[in-house]
Amino acid sequence: MRELLGGKGANLAEMNLIGVPVPPGFTITTEVCTEYYDLGKDKVVELLREDVEKAIANIENLMNSKFGDVENPLLVSVRSGARASMPGMMDTILNLGLNDEVVEGLTRKTGRPRFAWDSYRRFVQMYGDVVLGMKPVNKDDIDPFEAIIEEVKEAKGVKLDNELEVEDLKELVKHFKAAVKEQTGQDFPTSAYEQLWGAVCAVFRSWMNERAILYRKMEGIPAEWGTAVTVQAMVFGNMGDTSATGVCFSRDAGNGEDLFNGEYLINAQGEDVVAGIRTPQQITKIGSQRWAERAGISEEERVAKYPSMEEAMPEIYKELDALQTKLEDHYRDMQDMEFTVQEGKLWFLQTRNGKRTGAAMVKIAMDLLRQGMIDEKTALKRCEPNKLDELLHPVFDKQALKEAKVLTRGLPASPGAATGQVVFFAEDAAKWAADGKKVVMVQNLGYLKGRLNKKCYPLMWNLIDSHDTARFLHLCNGNKKKQHLAAAFQLLLPGMPMIYYGDEFAMPGANDPDCRRGMYWDEEYQDKEMYEWYKQLLWIRKKHACISEGELIGSITKDEEETIVLIRKNVEETIALIFNCSSNARNFSEYEGKYNLLRDEPFDGKVEGLDAAVIVL
């Protein structure tokens, strides 16, 4: 099912079958993506038109509304979904189906003019960016829509988007559409089906955007797989204080702790949680208390200003907690979920096996094994060989980290710790790294234009903790870079030392202003508890080791007592046998073929009387 419907479409279908509430919709298969590139847009639209119109009619019946209707409008979302998870690499459009007449009808239907116009301005911005190509081309360009938003907020004297009033949102839509006309030479489309076909084809095009291509190369995802497109009825998290949107994980994706966690925002839509526009709140009470402690916020202030969903929306939280447990039990793996609450009704928009660090990968696999949810062989398969090296990345000494002066916080996008010069853009990070400089890349979480090869940077740090840092990276241009960066950090910690583009910096956290010295490194380089998990994993690997039929491709002698024999298992995997043996057994040419055991045959650690351990590279 994943091959045709993609991960998102397959999981939505499966959630529906097991009783998880999902908005009605349909999925255009991955095969159509291939046809799009073979046949072109017009031919694909012609082939799909009848089926898509029937599927839309089915959603209309289920939602008791009509696509493109002025008085009772159905709005939809259009999302990508490859068979392999590619978070953030392709495009999404929300609130599709709005125009100047429909937005007035939506206002009359809901009695919420701010909700209607907020949804409309979001749609015009997303559609202009994703479908019409109105996005920054290089690091010196300013996002045209963000520039307009900043101008309107400055004229209004407000800092946050949700402080804009209905008339301000109407003004934004007017300016957005004028910018579309000026840049593209065309009016913004008003027909619901014209908008839909534009969005579907844009998602297919996003399969070949730069960041998706780079991500596929990094992750070994074939280009011919293509992406599916899922069209769903919209549910709205921005319909007032009984509505919300969020993302959550059934376990901690950073360290593997068996603790439900995530973030949410009341009266918001999905992109707000990850765009840095507002500071998200934690879903669980314990998560909220931990966040407040790290941020230096008192318990009284936390409860008053930043309550968890568990405290602010207890009934919704109980339902969410029960459903996330149900999904983890069903898939038998840590789940990464997106949800929306519309006027007290919970909807799931997505679930997938969550991405995780190498440390979390090992701990989650071993915990699931101990909890009886998976067997030993499954635990081994859950541990990707290329992620195991993350356990060996250097970390800061814990005492030095406690004594460090923290300048700001963010989400790490690669393992370990690093010191280096601050850099804002992927192009500069690659160039500086090639010149032998150590770099720390700092970017707005919602504005990652591309991914670098893993070797190009030691640590990418996505800045998220802010009140007014939401778009400072969007606007960093020319000589403004230093002022924007310094101002943004000063808002987080008044009186802190200035940090400029190119200054040296230490992550995570930072030490005194002389951070060129960096912090003391932990001499053991790894977490002791995690090391124990890793040792147990290796013990299980030895217990279940097997060698598939394959080609003996060579041997490497490390010293007189140890020789590594490489056997090609398949095109993706090589097995290394480490033999502890006498020196006269180091010529393995005479043993070629003897160690190609049958698939799934248990390996007891003995080969022709030689002690051996097996490691998957």
WODA-V140311 format. One line per field, one symbol per residue. ss: DSSP state (2 for helix, 1 for strand, 0 for the rest). phi: phi as a letter, one per 40 degrees, with the letter a starting at -180 (. if undefined). Layout:
ss->???
phi->???
This chain:
ss->02222222222222222000000011110222222222202222222222222222222222200110000011011111110000000001111100022222222222002222222222222222220000000000000222222222222200002220022222222222222222220000000222222222222222000222222222200022201111111000000000011111100000000000111111000222222000001100222222222220002222222000222202222222222222222220001111111100111111111000022222222222220000022222200022222222000102222220000001110000011111100222222222000011111100000000022200111110000000022220000222222222222200000000000111100000000000001000000222222222222222220000001111111110011111110000011111110022200222200000000000000110011111110
phi->.ccccgccccccccdcccgccbccaabccccccccdccbgccccccccdccccccccccdcccfabcgcccbccbbbbbcaccbcbcgcbbbbbgchcacccccccccccgbccdcccccccccccccccccgcbdcbcccbccccccdcccccccgbbbcccccdccccccddcdcccccccbgbcccbcccccccccdcccccccbcccccccccccgcccccgbcbbbbccbbcbbhccbaaababcacccbgdcadaibabcfabdcccbcgcbccbccccccccccccccgbcccccccbbcccdccbccccccccccccccccccfacbbbbabbbfgbcbcbaaacccaccccdccccccccccgcbccccdcccbcdccccccbccbcdccccccccccababcbacgbabiccbcbdcccccccccgccbbcbacdcbccabcddccacabbccbcabbcdbcccccafccdcccccccccccadgcccbbdgccabbcgaccdccccgccccccgacccccccccccccccccbdabcdabcbiabccacbbbbbcbccacbbbbbcbbcacccbcccdccdgcbcccdgcdbcgbbfgccabbbcc
